[in-house]
Amino acid sequence: MSARPNPHLKCLPATADTGHAEPAPATHGQRAPKVVGRQAVPIAVGPDPQQGDGRFFVAWLHIVAPKGAVPTATSTCACGRDRSAVGHRKVLALVEDHTAHRDACPLRNSSAGRNAA
């Protein structure tokens, strides 16, 4: 089954992709300017601005507490921990649990690294 062109779309004429510009036509007996092919231009390369200092996010604590509404929170860690809470007491407990997880997280504190040292 072949795709039918949409009659409402404007079609552009097909052109050959030669990879370079064509010279402008000569006017009033003058010669057309010479067209030069693509050339590599050296640039100054500095340090990668996205490299940073080697730190990266491991755990996230997201709390939503609109005025007059029930607060909610989610605690997510790159180690696979994913917990949520709804309500004042449960959100406060999740905040404490999230803080305690920082000391126990295997991604932040490698016990194998401590034993080797």
Biopython code that builds the backbone (N, CA, C, O; Angstrom):
import numpy as np
from Bio.PDB.StructureBuilder import StructureBuilder

atoms = [
    (1, "MET", "N", (0.855, -1.167, 0.000)),
    (1, "MET", "CA", (0.000, 0.000, 0.000)),
    (1, "MET", "C", (0.903, 1.233, 0.000)),
    (1, "MET", "O", (1.745, 1.370, 0.888)),
    (2, "SER", "N", (0.753, 2.109, -0.947)),
    (2, "SER", "CA", (1.596, 3.306, -1.026)),
    (2, "SER", "C", (0.898, 4.478, -0.355)),
    (2, "SER", "O", (-0.328, 4.592, -0.380)),
    (3, "ALA", "N", (1.693, 5.335, 0.237)),
    (3, "ALA", "CA", (1.150, 6.511, 0.922)),
    (3, "ALA", "C", (0.777, 7.573, -0.106)),
    (3, "ALA", "O", (1.558, 7.899, -0.999)),
    (4, "ARG", "N", (-0.411, 8.093, 0.038)),
    (4, "ARG", "CA", (-0.856, 9.145, -0.879)),
    (4, "ARG", "C", (-0.445, 10.482, -0.301)),
    (4, "ARG", "O", (-0.605, 10.708, 0.899)),
    (5, "PRO", "N", (0.080, 11.373, -1.126)),
    (5, "PRO", "CA", (0.450, 12.685, -0.609)),
    (5, "PRO", "C", (-0.785, 13.470, -0.192)),
    (5, "PRO", "O", (-1.853, 13.333, -0.788)),
    (6, "ASN", "N", (-0.631, 14.268, 0.804)),
    (6, "ASN", "CA", (-1.708, 15.100, 1.295)),
    (6, "ASN", "C", (-1.862, 16.277, 0.325)),
    (6, "ASN", "O", (-0.902, 17.023, 0.131)),
    (7, "PRO", "N", (-3.018, 16.466, -0.283)),
    (7, "PRO", "CA", (-3.181, 17.545, -1.262)),
    (7, "PRO", "C", (-3.104, 18.931, -0.629)),
    (7, "PRO", "O", (-2.939, 19.922, -1.341)),
    (8, "HIS", "N", (-3.222, 19.020, 0.703)),
    (8, "HIS", "CA", (-3.180, 20.317, 1.360)),
    (8, "HIS", "C", (-1.763, 20.778, 1.673)),
    (8, "HIS", "O", (-1.550, 21.938, 2.026)),
    (9, "LEU", "N", (-0.785, 19.868, 1.546)),
    (9, "LEU", "CA", (0.602, 20.232, 1.818)),
    (9, "LEU", "C", (1.263, 20.756, 0.558)),
    (9, "LEU", "O", (1.044, 20.238, -0.537)),
    (10, "LYS", "N", (2.058, 21.768, 0.722)),
    (10, "LYS", "CA", (2.770, 22.356, -0.401)),
    (10, "LYS", "C", (4.021, 21.515, -0.670)),
    (10, "LYS", "O", (4.775, 21.225, 0.258)),
    (11, "CYS", "N", (4.246, 21.129, -1.899)),
    (11, "CYS", "CA", (5.404, 20.332, -2.256)),
    (11, "CYS", "C", (6.499, 21.245, -2.792)),
    (11, "CYS", "O", (6.236, 22.154, -3.580)),
    (12, "LEU", "N", (7.711, 20.994, -2.361)),
    (12, "LEU", "CA", (8.859, 21.731, -2.854)),
    (12, "LEU", "C", (9.513, 20.926, -3.968)),
    (12, "LEU", "O", (9.474, 19.696, -3.943)),
    (13, "PRO", "N", (10.114, 21.600, -4.945)),
    (13, "PRO", "CA", (10.746, 20.859, -6.028)),
    (13, "PRO", "C", (11.942, 20.066, -5.497)),
    (13, "PRO", "O", (12.628, 20.495, -4.569)),
    (14, "ALA", "N", (12.170, 18.924, -6.095)),
    (14, "ALA", "CA", (13.280, 18.076, -5.687)),
    (14, "ALA", "C", (14.583, 18.709, -6.155)),
    (14, "ALA", "O", (14.684, 19.171, -7.291)),
    (15, "THR", "N", (15.591, 18.727, -5.264)),
    (15, "THR", "CA", (16.894, 19.264, -5.620)),
    (15, "THR", "C", (17.950, 18.235, -5.288)),
    (15, "THR", "O", (17.774, 17.427, -4.376)),
    (16, "ALA", "N", (19.020, 18.259, -6.007)),
    (16, "ALA", "CA", (20.117, 17.344, -5.743)),
    (16, "ALA", "C", (20.934, 17.896, -4.586)),
    (16, "ALA", "O", (21.239, 19.088, -4.550)),
    (17, "ASP", "N", (21.285, 17.040, -3.649)),
    (17, "ASP", "CA", (22.096, 17.451, -2.510)),
    (17, "ASP", "C", (23.554, 17.268, -2.880)),
    (17, "ASP", "O", (24.084, 16.160, -2.791)),
    (18, "THR", "N", (24.205, 18.342, -3.295)),
    (18, "THR", "CA", (25.588, 18.257, -3.742)),
    (18, "THR", "C", (26.558, 18.531, -2.622)),
    (18, "THR", "O", (27.747, 18.251, -2.771)),
    (19, "GLY", "N", (26.103, 19.066, -1.504)),
    (19, "GLY", "CA", (26.978, 19.308, -0.378)),
    (19, "GLY", "C", (27.669, 20.658, -0.435)),
    (19, "GLY", "O", (28.408, 20.990, 0.491)),
    (20, "HIS", "N", (27.466, 21.443, -1.466)),
    (20, "HIS", "CA", (28.071, 22.767, -1.517)),
    (20, "HIS", "C", (27.144, 23.732, -2.248)),
    (20, "HIS", "O", (26.223, 23.314, -2.950)),
    (21, "ALA", "N", (27.395, 25.002, -2.077)),
    (21, "ALA", "CA", (26.548, 26.034, -2.677)),
    (21, "ALA", "C", (26.921, 26.220, -4.142)),
    (21, "ALA", "O", (28.062, 25.986, -4.540)),
    (22, "GLU", "N", (25.973, 26.629, -4.910)),
    (22, "GLU", "CA", (26.196, 26.922, -6.329)),
    (22, "GLU", "C", (26.598, 28.383, -6.471)),
    (22, "GLU", "O", (26.121, 29.222, -5.708)),
    (23, "PRO", "N", (27.461, 28.708, -7.423)),
    (23, "PRO", "CA", (27.832, 30.105, -7.617)),
    (23, "PRO", "C", (26.650, 30.922, -8.123)),
    (23, "PRO", "O", (25.772, 30.419, -8.823)),
    (24, "ALA", "N", (26.657, 32.182, -7.750)),
    (24, "ALA", "CA", (25.597, 33.083, -8.195)),
    (24, "ALA", "C", (25.786, 33.375, -9.675)),
    (24, "ALA", "O", (26.922, 33.406, -10.148)),
    (25, "PRO", "N", (24.707, 33.590, -10.416)),
    (25, "PRO", "CA", (24.856, 33.891, -11.840)),
    (25, "PRO", "C", (25.553, 35.236, -12.043)),
    (25, "PRO", "O", (25.373, 36.172, -11.263)),
    (26, "ALA", "N", (26.351, 35.310, -13.107)),
    (26, "ALA", "CA", (27.080, 36.546, -13.415)),
    (26, "ALA", "C", (26.100, 37.621, -13.875)),
    (26, "ALA", "O", (25.145, 37.340, -14.599)),
    (27, "THR", "N", (26.352, 38.850, -13.445)),
    (27, "THR", "CA", (25.502, 39.965, -13.842)),
    (27, "THR", "C", (26.364, 41.070, -14.411)),
    (27, "THR", "O", (27.456, 41.329, -13.905)),
    (28, "HIS", "N", (25.898, 41.712, -15.436)),
    (28, "HIS", "CA", (26.548, 42.855, -16.069)),
    (28, "HIS", "C", (27.986, 42.564, -16.466)),
    (28, "HIS", "O", (28.847, 43.431, -16.317)),
    (29, "GLY", "N", (28.263, 41.390, -16.957)),
    (29, "GLY", "CA", (29.591, 41.071, -17.439)),
    (29, "GLY", "C", (30.600, 40.786, -16.339)),
    (29, "GLY", "O", (31.775, 40.561, -16.629)),
    (30, "GLN", "N", (30.168, 40.791, -15.089)),
    (30, "GLN", "CA", (31.093, 40.504, -14.006)),
    (30, "GLN", "C", (31.164, 38.993, -13.793)),
    (30, "GLN", "O", (30.236, 38.253, -14.120)),
    (31, "ARG", "N", (32.277, 38.569, -13.243)),
    (31, "ARG", "CA", (32.422, 37.150, -12.975)),
    (31, "ARG", "C", (31.736, 36.811, -11.653)),
    (31, "ARG", "O", (31.698, 37.628, -10.733)),
    (32, "ALA", "N", (31.213, 35.632, -11.574)),
    (32, "ALA", "CA", (30.569, 35.163, -10.347)),
    (32, "ALA", "C", (31.646, 34.850, -9.311)),
    (32, "ALA", "O", (32.741, 34.423, -9.675)),
    (33, "PRO", "N", (31.358, 35.052, -8.046)),
    (33, "PRO", "CA", (32.348, 34.748, -7.011)),
    (33, "PRO", "C", (32.629, 33.247, -6.950)),
    (33, "PRO", "O", (31.755, 32.426, -7.228)),
    (34, "LYS", "N", (33.858, 32.908, -6.583)),
    (34, "LYS", "CA", (34.258, 31.519, -6.495)),
    (34, "LYS", "C", (33.654, 30.917, -5.212)),
    (34, "LYS", "O", (33.688, 31.542, -4.152)),
    (35, "VAL", "N", (33.109, 29.713, -5.320)),
    (35, "VAL", "CA", (32.512, 29.028, -4.188)),
    (35, "VAL", "C", (33.530, 28.043, -3.641)),
    (35, "VAL", "O", (34.078, 27.227, -4.381)),
    (36, "VAL", "N", (33.774, 28.124, -2.367)),
    (36, "VAL", "CA", (34.729, 27.237, -1.709)),
    (36, "VAL", "C", (33.952, 26.132, -1.014)),
    (36, "VAL", "O", (32.899, 26.393, -0.432)),
    (37, "GLY", "N", (34.446, 24.915, -1.065)),
    (37, "GLY", "CA", (33.794, 23.786, -0.406)),
    (37, "GLY", "C", (33.845, 23.919, 1.100)),
    (37, "GLY", "O", (34.418, 24.870, 1.630)),
    (38, "ARG", "N", (33.246, 22.966, 1.784)),
    (38, "ARG", "CA", (33.216, 22.989, 3.245)),
    (38, "ARG", "C", (34.620, 22.779, 3.789)),
    (38, "ARG", "O", (35.370, 21.936, 3.297)),
    (39, "GLN", "N", (34.961, 23.547, 4.798)),
    (39, "GLN", "CA", (36.264, 23.416, 5.425)),
    (39, "GLN", "C", (36.086, 23.340, 6.936)),
    (39, "GLN", "O", (35.191, 23.962, 7.508)),
    (40, "ALA", "N", (36.949, 22.573, 7.555)),
    (40, "ALA", "CA", (36.911, 22.475, 9.013)),
    (40, "ALA", "C", (37.550, 23.717, 9.623)),
    (40, "ALA", "O", (38.588, 24.189, 9.157)),
    (41, "VAL", "N", (36.929, 24.229, 10.652)),
    (41, "VAL", "CA", (37.438, 25.412, 11.325)),
    (41, "VAL", "C", (37.827, 24.999, 12.739)),
    (41, "VAL", "O", (36.978, 24.518, 13.490)),
    (42, "PRO", "N", (39.089, 25.176, 13.117)),
    (42, "PRO", "CA", (39.476, 24.788, 14.477)),
    (42, "PRO", "C", (38.843, 25.716, 15.510)),
    (42, "PRO", "O", (38.713, 26.921, 15.289)),
    (43, "ILE", "N", (38.457, 25.139, 16.624)),
    (43, "ILE", "CA", (37.865, 25.927, 17.697)),
    (43, "ILE", "C", (38.613, 25.631, 18.987)),
    (43, "ILE", "O", (39.235, 24.579, 19.136)),
    (44, "ALA", "N", (38.544, 26.560, 19.899)),
    (44, "ALA", "CA", (39.173, 26.347, 21.196)),
    (44, "ALA", "C", (38.265, 25.440, 22.019)),
    (44, "ALA", "O", (37.072, 25.707, 22.163)),
    (45, "VAL", "N", (38.830, 24.387, 22.548)),
    (45, "VAL", "CA", (38.052, 23.443, 23.336)),
    (45, "VAL", "C", (38.474, 23.570, 24.786)),
    (45, "VAL", "O", (39.635, 23.348, 25.131)),
    (46, "GLY", "N", (37.527, 23.928, 25.626)),
    (46, "GLY", "CA", (37.795, 24.071, 27.051)),
    (46, "GLY", "C", (37.282, 22.862, 27.806)),
    (46, "GLY", "O", (36.866, 21.877, 27.195)),
    (47, "PRO", "N", (37.308, 22.924, 29.106)),
    (47, "PRO", "CA", (36.802, 21.805, 29.898)),
    (47, "PRO", "C", (35.293, 21.666, 29.714)),
    (47, "PRO", "O", (34.585, 22.644, 29.471)),
    (48, "ASP", "N", (34.824, 20.434, 29.836)),
    (48, "ASP", "CA", (33.397, 20.156, 29.678)),
    (48, "ASP", "C", (32.631, 20.795, 30.833)),
    (48, "ASP", "O", (32.833, 20.411, 31.985)),
    (49, "PRO", "N", (31.745, 21.774, 30.546)),
    (49, "PRO", "CA", (31.040, 22.448, 31.636)),
    (49, "PRO", "C", (30.046, 21.543, 32.360)),
    (49, "PRO", "O", (29.607, 21.880, 33.460)),
    (50, "GLN", "N", (29.682, 20.402, 31.771)),
    (50, "GLN", "CA", (28.717, 19.524, 32.401)),
    (50, "GLN", "C", (29.378, 18.438, 33.232)),
    (50, "GLN", "O", (28.692, 17.613, 33.835)),
    (51, "GLN", "N", (30.701, 18.429, 33.269)),
    (51, "GLN", "CA", (31.396, 17.410, 34.032)),
    (51, "GLN", "C", (31.235, 17.650, 35.524)),
    (51, "GLN", "O", (31.052, 16.699, 36.284)),
    (52, "GLY", "N", (31.299, 18.876, 35.949)),
    (52, "GLY", "CA", (31.117, 19.205, 37.349)),
    (52, "GLY", "C", (32.281, 18.731, 38.201)),
    (52, "GLY", "O", (33.396, 18.555, 37.711)),
    (53, "ASP", "N", (32.012, 18.530, 39.468)),
    (53, "ASP", "CA", (33.063, 18.152, 40.403)),
    (53, "ASP", "C", (32.981, 16.681, 40.798)),
    (53, "ASP", "O", (33.608, 16.272, 41.775)),
    (54, "GLY", "N", (32.229, 15.891, 40.065)),
    (54, "GLY", "CA", (32.139, 14.464, 40.342)),
    (54, "GLY", "C", (30.985, 14.084, 41.252)),
    (54, "GLY", "O", (30.718, 12.898, 41.442)),
    (55, "ARG", "N", (30.294, 15.068, 41.819)),
    (55, "ARG", "CA", (29.155, 14.771, 42.676)),
    (55, "ARG", "C", (27.909, 14.585, 41.818)),
    (55, "ARG", "O", (27.805, 15.153, 40.731)),
    (56, "PHE", "N", (26.962, 13.785, 42.313)),
    (56, "PHE", "CA", (25.697, 13.591, 41.615)),
    (56, "PHE", "C", (24.622, 13.240, 42.636)),
    (56, "PHE", "O", (24.931, 12.823, 43.752)),
    (57, "PHE", "N", (23.374, 13.406, 42.253)),
    (57, "PHE", "CA", (22.256, 13.148, 43.148)),
    (57, "PHE", "C", (22.068, 11.646, 43.318)),
    (57, "PHE", "O", (22.155, 10.882, 42.357)),
    (58, "VAL", "N", (21.809, 11.236, 44.557)),
    (58, "VAL", "CA", (21.556, 9.836, 44.855)),
    (58, "VAL", "C", (20.136, 9.676, 45.398)),
    (58, "VAL", "O", (19.440, 8.727, 45.037)),
    (59, "ALA", "N", (19.701, 10.598, 46.264)),
    (59, "ALA", "CA", (18.392, 10.475, 46.898)),
    (59, "ALA", "C", (17.617, 11.779, 46.776)),
    (59, "ALA", "O", (18.197, 12.865, 46.752)),
    (60, "TRP", "N", (16.278, 11.650, 46.697)),
    (60, "TRP", "CA", (15.403, 12.806, 46.554)),
    (60, "TRP", "C", (14.293, 12.705, 47.593)),
    (60, "TRP", "O", (13.735, 11.634, 47.832)),
    (61, "LEU", "N", (13.993, 13.831, 48.195)),
    (61, "LEU", "CA", (12.861, 13.926, 49.111)),
    (61, "LEU", "C", (11.977, 15.047, 48.589)),
    (61, "LEU", "O", (12.389, 16.206, 48.560)),
    (62, "HIS", "N", (10.761, 14.702, 48.176)),
    (62, "HIS", "CA", (9.831, 15.678, 47.601)),
    (62, "HIS", "C", (8.636, 15.799, 48.540)),
    (62, "HIS", "O", (7.924, 14.826, 48.787)),
    (63, "ILE", "N", (8.429, 17.003, 49.057)),
    (63, "ILE", "CA", (7.326, 17.250, 49.990)),
    (63, "ILE", "C", (6.402, 18.295, 49.377)),
    (63, "ILE", "O", (6.853, 19.336, 48.900)),
    (64, "VAL", "N", (5.102, 18.001, 49.396)),
    (64, "VAL", "CA", (4.087, 18.935, 48.916)),
    (64, "VAL", "C", (3.142, 19.191, 50.081)),
    (64, "VAL", "O", (2.487, 18.280, 50.586)),
    (65, "ALA", "N", (3.087, 20.465, 50.499)),
    (65, "ALA", "CA", (2.240, 20.822, 51.643)),
    (65, "ALA", "C", (1.472, 22.099, 51.336)),
    (65, "ALA", "O", (1.823, 23.169, 51.832)),
    (66, "PRO", "N", (0.419, 21.992, 50.514)),
    (66, "PRO", "CA", (-0.368, 23.188, 50.216)),
    (66, "PRO", "C", (-1.112, 23.674, 51.463)),
    (66, "PRO", "O", (-1.500, 22.883, 52.323)),
    (67, "LYS", "N", (-1.295, 24.965, 51.535)),
    (67, "LYS", "CA", (-1.971, 25.560, 52.694)),
    (67, "LYS", "C", (-3.404, 25.035, 52.785)),
    (67, "LYS", "O", (-4.176, 25.139, 51.832)),
    (68, "GLY", "N", (-3.743, 24.474, 53.931)),
    (68, "GLY", "CA", (-5.099, 23.983, 54.161)),
    (68, "GLY", "C", (-5.384, 22.611, 53.586)),
    (68, "GLY", "O", (-6.521, 22.145, 53.654)),
    (69, "ALA", "N", (-4.372, 21.942, 53.015)),
    (69, "ALA", "CA", (-4.582, 20.622, 52.430)),
    (69, "ALA", "C", (-3.690, 19.599, 53.134)),
    (69, "ALA", "O", (-2.836, 19.956, 53.945)),
    (70, "VAL", "N", (-3.900, 18.342, 52.814)),
    (70, "VAL", "CA", (-3.140, 17.256, 53.417)),
    (70, "VAL", "C", (-1.762, 17.185, 52.748)),
    (70, "VAL", "O", (-1.688, 17.117, 51.521)),
    (71, "PRO", "N", (-0.667, 17.199, 53.526)),
    (71, "PRO", "CA", (0.663, 17.119, 52.922)),
    (71, "PRO", "C", (0.976, 15.706, 52.431)),
    (71, "PRO", "O", (0.489, 14.714, 52.973)),
    (72, "THR", "N", (1.804, 15.647, 51.389)),
    (72, "THR", "CA", (2.276, 14.370, 50.854)),
    (72, "THR", "C", (3.778, 14.463, 50.657)),
    (72, "THR", "O", (4.329, 15.554, 50.509)),
    (73, "ALA", "N", (4.435, 13.314, 50.655)),
    (73, "ALA", "CA", (5.880, 13.290, 50.459)),
    (73, "ALA", "C", (6.281, 11.990, 49.788)),
    (73, "ALA", "O", (5.632, 10.959, 49.968)),
    (74, "THR", "N", (7.358, 12.046, 49.011)),
    (74, "THR", "CA", (7.948, 10.849, 48.420)),
    (74, "THR", "C", (9.444, 10.893, 48.682)),
    (74, "THR", "O", (10.076, 11.947, 48.613)),
    (75, "SER", "N", (9.993, 9.727, 48.983)),
    (75, "SER", "CA", (11.421, 9.571, 49.207)),
    (75, "SER", "C", (11.914, 8.534, 48.214)),
    (75, "SER", "O", (11.477, 7.383, 48.242)),
    (76, "THR", "N", (12.825, 8.939, 47.333)),
    (76, "THR", "CA", (13.338, 8.064, 46.292)),
    (76, "THR", "C", (14.852, 8.053, 46.356)),
    (76, "THR", "O", (15.480, 9.085, 46.592)),
    (77, "CYS", "N", (15.435, 6.884, 46.145)),
    (77, "CYS", "CA", (16.890, 6.756, 46.160)),
    (77, "CYS", "C", (17.309, 5.949, 44.938)),
    (77, "CYS", "O", (16.559, 5.097, 44.462)),
    (78, "ALA", "N", (18.501, 6.219, 44.437)),
    (78, "ALA", "CA", (19.009, 5.501, 43.269)),
    (78, "ALA", "C", (19.280, 4.035, 43.578)),
    (78, "ALA", "O", (19.439, 3.239, 42.653)),
    (79, "CYS", "N", (19.336, 3.655, 44.851)),
    (79, "CYS", "CA", (19.561, 2.253, 45.217)),
    (79, "CYS", "C", (18.296, 1.414, 45.045)),
    (79, "CYS", "O", (18.343, 0.191, 45.178)),
    (80, "GLY", "N", (17.171, 2.058, 44.752)),
    (80, "GLY", "CA", (15.922, 1.331, 44.538)),
    (80, "GLY", "C", (14.873, 1.613, 45.593)),
    (80, "GLY", "O", (13.742, 1.141, 45.468)),
    (81, "ARG", "N", (15.199, 2.344, 46.599)),
    (81, "ARG", "CA", (14.258, 2.680, 47.668)),
    (81, "ARG", "C", (13.259, 3.694, 47.141)),
    (81, "ARG", "O", (13.647, 4.701, 46.548)),
    (82, "ASP", "N", (11.969, 3.435, 47.352)),
    (82, "ASP", "CA", (10.922, 4.334, 46.886)),
    (82, "ASP", "C", (9.763, 4.256, 47.881)),
    (82, "ASP", "O", (9.049, 3.255, 47.938)),
    (83, "ARG", "N", (9.587, 5.320, 48.660)),
    (83, "ARG", "CA", (8.534, 5.335, 49.682)),
    (83, "ARG", "C", (7.734, 6.618, 49.570)),
    (83, "ARG", "O", (8.226, 7.635, 49.080)),
    (84, "SER", "N", (6.482, 6.557, 50.035)),
    (84, "SER", "CA", (5.637, 7.751, 50.018)),
    (84, "SER", "C", (4.818, 7.808, 51.293)),
    (84, "SER", "O", (4.641, 6.800, 51.977)),
    (85, "ALA", "N", (4.321, 8.997, 51.607)),
    (85, "ALA", "CA", (3.527, 9.196, 52.820)),
    (85, "ALA", "C", (2.480, 10.269, 52.569)),
    (85, "ALA", "O", (2.691, 11.197, 51.789)),
    (86, "VAL", "N", (1.338, 10.121, 53.253)),
    (86, "VAL", "CA", (0.244, 11.097, 53.172)),
    (86, "VAL", "C", (-0.192, 11.409, 54.593)),
    (86, "VAL", "O", (-0.452, 10.502, 55.384)),
    (87, "GLY", "N", (-0.271, 12.685, 54.914)),
    (87, "GLY", "CA", (-0.690, 13.100, 56.255)),
    (87, "GLY", "C", (0.488, 13.664, 57.038)),
    (87, "GLY", "O", (1.642, 13.320, 56.779)),
    (88, "HIS", "N", (0.187, 14.531, 57.997)),
    (88, "HIS", "CA", (1.215, 15.242, 58.757)),
    (88, "HIS", "C", (2.190, 14.299, 59.451)),
    (88, "HIS", "O", (3.401, 14.404, 59.253)),
    (89, "ARG", "N", (1.672, 13.378, 60.264)),
    (89, "ARG", "CA", (2.537, 12.485, 61.035)),
    (89, "ARG", "C", (3.355, 11.570, 60.131)),
    (89, "ARG", "O", (4.545, 11.359, 60.365)),
    (90, "LYS", "N", (2.723, 11.036, 59.113)),
    (90, "LYS", "CA", (3.434, 10.112, 58.222)),
    (90, "LYS", "C", (4.498, 10.835, 57.396)),
    (90, "LYS", "O", (5.554, 10.262, 57.125)),
    (91, "VAL", "N", (4.244, 12.072, 56.993)),
    (91, "VAL", "CA", (5.241, 12.841, 56.250)),
    (91, "VAL", "C", (6.449, 13.137, 57.144)),
    (91, "VAL", "O", (7.592, 13.012, 56.706)),
    (92, "LEU", "N", (6.193, 13.531, 58.398)),
    (92, "LEU", "CA", (7.299, 13.782, 59.322)),
    (92, "LEU", "C", (8.115, 12.512, 59.564)),
    (92, "LEU", "O", (9.342, 12.567, 59.653)),
    (93, "ALA", "N", (7.435, 11.369, 59.670)),
    (93, "ALA", "CA", (8.140, 10.100, 59.859)),
    (93, "ALA", "C", (8.970, 9.751, 58.623)),
    (93, "ALA", "O", (10.075, 9.221, 58.744)),
    (94, "LEU", "N", (8.437, 10.047, 57.436)),
    (94, "LEU", "CA", (9.180, 9.765, 56.205)),
    (94, "LEU", "C", (10.413, 10.657, 56.092)),
    (94, "LEU", "O", (11.451, 10.218, 55.596)),
    (95, "VAL", "N", (10.311, 11.897, 56.543)),
    (95, "VAL", "CA", (11.466, 12.793, 56.533)),
    (95, "VAL", "C", (12.566, 12.222, 57.423)),
    (95, "VAL", "O", (13.734, 12.205, 57.034)),
    (96, "GLU", "N", (12.198, 11.755, 58.620)),
    (96, "GLU", "CA", (13.184, 11.149, 59.519)),
    (96, "GLU", "C", (13.763, 9.875, 58.924)),
    (96, "GLU", "O", (14.966, 9.632, 59.030)),
    (97, "ASP", "N", (12.917, 9.055, 58.296)),
    (97, "ASP", "CA", (13.375, 7.815, 57.677)),
    (97, "ASP", "C", (14.322, 8.110, 56.507)),
    (97, "ASP", "O", (15.318, 7.410, 56.324)),
    (98, "HIS", "N", (14.017, 9.129, 55.727)),
    (98, "HIS", "CA", (14.865, 9.524, 54.600)),
    (98, "HIS", "C", (16.239, 9.974, 55.105)),
    (98, "HIS", "O", (17.266, 9.626, 54.523)),
    (99, "THR", "N", (16.245, 10.746, 56.186)),
    (99, "THR", "CA", (17.499, 11.208, 56.777)),
    (99, "THR", "C", (18.319, 10.031, 57.301)),
    (99, "THR", "O", (19.539, 10.005, 57.134)),
    (100, "ALA", "N", (17.667, 9.066, 57.926)),
    (100, "ALA", "CA", (18.361, 7.879, 58.442)),
    (100, "ALA", "C", (18.889, 7.016, 57.300)),
    (100, "ALA", "O", (19.929, 6.374, 57.443)),
    (101, "HIS", "N", (18.193, 6.993, 56.182)),
    (101, "HIS", "CA", (18.611, 6.174, 55.038)),
    (101, "HIS", "C", (19.949, 6.658, 54.469)),
    (101, "HIS", "O", (20.704, 5.867, 53.902)),
    (102, "ARG", "N", (20.243, 7.946, 54.616)),
    (102, "ARG", "CA", (21.514, 8.461, 54.108)),
    (102, "ARG", "C", (22.698, 7.726, 54.728)),
    (102, "ARG", "O", (23.704, 7.497, 54.057)),
    (103, "ASP", "N", (22.588, 7.357, 55.992)),
    (103, "ASP", "CA", (23.680, 6.638, 56.652)),
    (103, "ASP", "C", (23.720, 5.164, 56.270)),
    (103, "ASP", "O", (24.773, 4.533, 56.360)),
    (104, "ALA", "N", (22.593, 4.609, 55.847)),
    (104, "ALA", "CA", (22.522, 3.180, 55.557)),
    (104, "ALA", "C", (22.554, 2.859, 54.058)),
    (104, "ALA", "O", (22.663, 1.689, 53.693)),
    (105, "CYS", "N", (22.464, 3.845, 53.202)),
    (105, "CYS", "CA", (22.373, 3.604, 51.754)),
    (105, "CYS", "C", (23.665, 2.960, 51.229)),
    (105, "CYS", "O", (24.755, 3.465, 51.499)),
    (106, "PRO", "N", (23.557, 1.859, 50.488)),
    (106, "PRO", "CA", (24.752, 1.202, 49.960)),
    (106, "PRO", "C", (25.459, 2.029, 48.889)),
    (106, "PRO", "O", (26.649, 1.823, 48.649)),
    (107, "LEU", "N", (24.770, 2.945, 48.250)),
    (107, "LEU", "CA", (25.418, 3.774, 47.230)),
    (107, "LEU", "C", (26.262, 4.877, 47.850)),
    (107, "LEU", "O", (27.267, 5.288, 47.270)),
    (108, "ARG", "N", (25.873, 5.353, 49.001)),
    (108, "ARG", "CA", (26.631, 6.424, 49.672)),
    (108, "ARG", "C", (27.714, 5.877, 50.568)),
    (108, "ARG", "O", (28.793, 6.461, 50.663)),
    (109, "ASN", "N", (27.449, 4.778, 51.221)),
    (109, "ASN", "CA", (28.388, 4.221, 52.194)),
    (109, "ASN", "C", (28.664, 2.768, 51.849)),
    (109, "ASN", "O", (27.907, 1.880, 52.243)),
    (110, "SER", "N", (29.710, 2.528, 51.138)),
    (110, "SER", "CA", (30.058, 1.168, 50.753)),
    (110, "SER", "C", (30.796, 0.488, 51.896)),
    (110, "SER", "O", (31.912, 0.881, 52.235)),
    (111, "SER", "N", (30.180, -0.532, 52.495)),
    (111, "SER", "CA", (30.832, -1.257, 53.583)),
    (111, "SER", "C", (32.029, -2.033, 53.057)),
    (111, "SER", "O", (32.989, -2.256, 53.796)),
    (112, "ALA", "N", (31.993, -2.453, 51.785)),
    (112, "ALA", "CA", (33.124, -3.164, 51.194)),
    (112, "ALA", "C", (34.328, -2.233, 51.097)),
    (112, "ALA", "O", (35.464, -2.671, 51.277)),
    (113, "GLY", "N", (34.091, -0.955, 50.815)),
    (113, "GLY", "CA", (35.180, 0.011, 50.738)),
    (113, "GLY", "C", (35.784, 0.280, 52.097)),
    (113, "GLY", "O", (36.994, 0.479, 52.199)),
    (114, "ARG", "N", (34.964, 0.294, 53.164)),
    (114, "ARG", "CA", (35.483, 0.520, 54.508)),
    (114, "ARG", "C", (36.304, -0.667, 54.996)),
    (114, "ARG", "O", (37.318, -0.494, 55.672)),
    (115, "ASN", "N", (35.859, -1.881, 54.646)),
    (115, "ASN", "CA", (36.585, -3.075, 55.083)),
    (115, "ASN", "C", (37.929, -3.195, 54.371)),
    (115, "ASN", "O", (38.897, -3.679, 54.957)),
    (116, "ALA", "N", (37.996, -2.762, 53.121)),
    (116, "ALA", "CA", (39.235, -2.844, 52.354)),
    (116, "ALA", "C", (40.261, -1.850, 52.867)),
    (116, "ALA", "O", (41.462, -2.108, 52.776)),
    (117, "ALA", "N", (39.823, -0.727, 53.400)),
    (117, "ALA", "CA", (40.757, 0.297, 53.876)),
    (117, "ALA", "C", (41.229, -0.055, 55.222)),
    (117, "ALA", "O", (42.026, 0.678, 55.808)),
]
sb = StructureBuilder()
sb.init_structure("model")
sb.init_model(0)
sb.init_chain("A")
sb.init_seg("    ")
for serial, (resi, resn, name, xyz) in enumerate(atoms, 1):
    if name == "N":
        sb.init_residue(resn, " ", resi, " ")
    sb.init_atom(name, np.array(xyz, "f"), 0.0, 1.0, " ", f" {name:<3s}", serial, name[0])
structure = sb.get_structure()
